[in-house]
Amino acid sequence: MNGVAVLKLALESVSRELERELDGLTANHLVYRPTDEANTIGFTAWHIIRMLDGAATRVVPRNDDAPLIWERDGWYERFGMEAEDSGTGFDGEQVGAFNPDLGTLLSYSRAVGAEMPAAFDGLTDEDLDVIPNPEQPNMSFGRRLLVFFASHTQYHLGEIRYLKGLQGMPFPR
């Protein structure tokens, strides 16, 4: 297995794990917050999907001008959000006001997941060694993807698992 195949597998795994974590949740589960400043499961899941959307449409294919699925297919309208909203930098009030429908979350996740495999078409292991930003010589393209998969998305999946645990739901095995 080469580096590209490992990264593709990791990205597909995040989508599967997220869907598994969301399976069977109620509207109350999605909006539960242990404090007024905490994220909710619904918000965190949406944020993960938005990040995967960016990975599938722009980051992996290295096309910063490509339209996000979020924008192209009007998902932002279905969520009652602005096209530029990604969740990054939202304050507690904005998080608390976000009340997504589970079906819409899952549909958006599946739409992004359907486009994920094609994002890796033509990507080679040599591409992973490219340094896209000379001001960050230690951050190759491959490392950027690894940090995204191994750190950012896994952190948020852990956050969802923690919030489920606080609501008495067992960790899936």
N, C-alpha and C positions, 0 to 999 in steps of 0.2 A: 504494500500500500504506500502510495507516495503522499507528500505533504498536502497537495490539493485534495486528494481523496479524504484525508483525515479531517481537513477543515470543512469539507462538504458534509461529511458524516456528523461532525459536531454541530453544524448549523441545523441540519435536519433533526438532530436529537433535541435541540432546544425547542423546536416547534412541537415535536411529539410530547415532550415533558410538559410543556405549557398546557397543551390540550388535556393531558392526563390530570393535571392539577385543577383545571377548571371543570372537569366532568362532574356533573351532579350538583354543582353549587346553586344556591338560591340567590335571589336578589339581595336578601339580607346578608348573606355571606360575602357577596361582592362589595358591599359598602361598609362593612364592619371596620371600625377604627378604634384601637385601644386608647388613643389620645386624639385631641383635636389637630395635632400636627402630624400624625402618622399617615402613611399611605394606606390605601385600601387595596384589596386583591384586584378589584376591577380596574383601578387606575394603574397598578403595577403591571398587570397583564397587558393592558392597552399600550403602555410605554414599551414593553418588550416587543410587542408586535410592530410598533412604529419603528423601533430600532432594526428589527429583522427586515422590514420593508426597505429601509435605507440600505441595508446590506445587500439585499437581493437586487435592487434597482440601480444603485449608484456605487456603493463601495466595492463589492466583489467585481462587477463588470468594469470598474474604473471609469464611470461615466457620470460626472457630477451634474451634467445638464439633463439627465434622464428624468422624466416625471416619476414621482413616487406613486405607487399604487393608491396610497392615501388620497392623493390629489387627482390622479388620472381617472380613477373609478368613483370619485365622489364620496369616499368613506368619511371624510371630515364632516360632510353634511349629515350623514346618517348618525354620527355621534354628536352632532350639534356643536362642532368645534370649528376653529379657524384652520385653514389649510396649513399654516406654519406651526401649529401646536404639536409638540412632541412630548410634553410632560416635563421636560428638563426645565428646572427653575420655577416650577409651579409652587405657590405657597399653600399653606394648609387650607385656606378658604377655597382656592381653586380645586384642590384635590377633593375636598368635601363636597363640592358642588357637582363633581363628575359622577354620574350614576348610569353606567353603561348596562345595556341589556346583554345577558349571556349569549344569546343567539347571535347578536351582532358582533360581539367579540370573537366568537368562534368562526363566524363567516369571514370576517376580516383576516383572521389568522390563517384560515384555509386558502383564501385568495393569495396571500403572501406566500404561503408554503407551496402553492402550485407553481409559482414562478421561480422558486429558489433553485431547483436543479439547473435550469438554463443559465443562471447567473455564473456558473462555473465553467460553462462551455468555453473552450479555448484557453483557459487559465493553465499555466504550466508551473512546475516547481521553480523554474528560473524567475518567473514573475514574482514569486514570493520573496525573493532576495532583493528586489528593487527598493531603493530608498526614495520614497515619493517626495519627502521634504528634507532638503539638505541641512536645514536648521535642526533636524532631529536625526542625526546619523545612526543612532542605535535603533530607530523605529522603522524596520523594513515593512513592506506591505504584508508579508506573512505574519510578522509579529503583531502588527496592528489588528489583523483578523483574529489572531490567537487571543490577544488581550480582550477583544470584544467578546469572543465565545467563552473563554475560560473565566473571565472576570465579570464583566458587566452583566451579561445575561444570567449567569449562574448566581450572581449576587441577588438579582431580582427574583429568580426562582426560589431561592432560599427565603427571601422576604415573604413570598406568597405562602410557602410551607409554614413559616413561623406564624403568620396570621391565621392560617387554617388551624394550627395547633392551639392557638389561643381560643379558638372557637370549638375546641374539643374534637377536631377531626384528626384521625391518625395519619401518619406519614405513609404514603403509598409504597407498597413493597412489590 
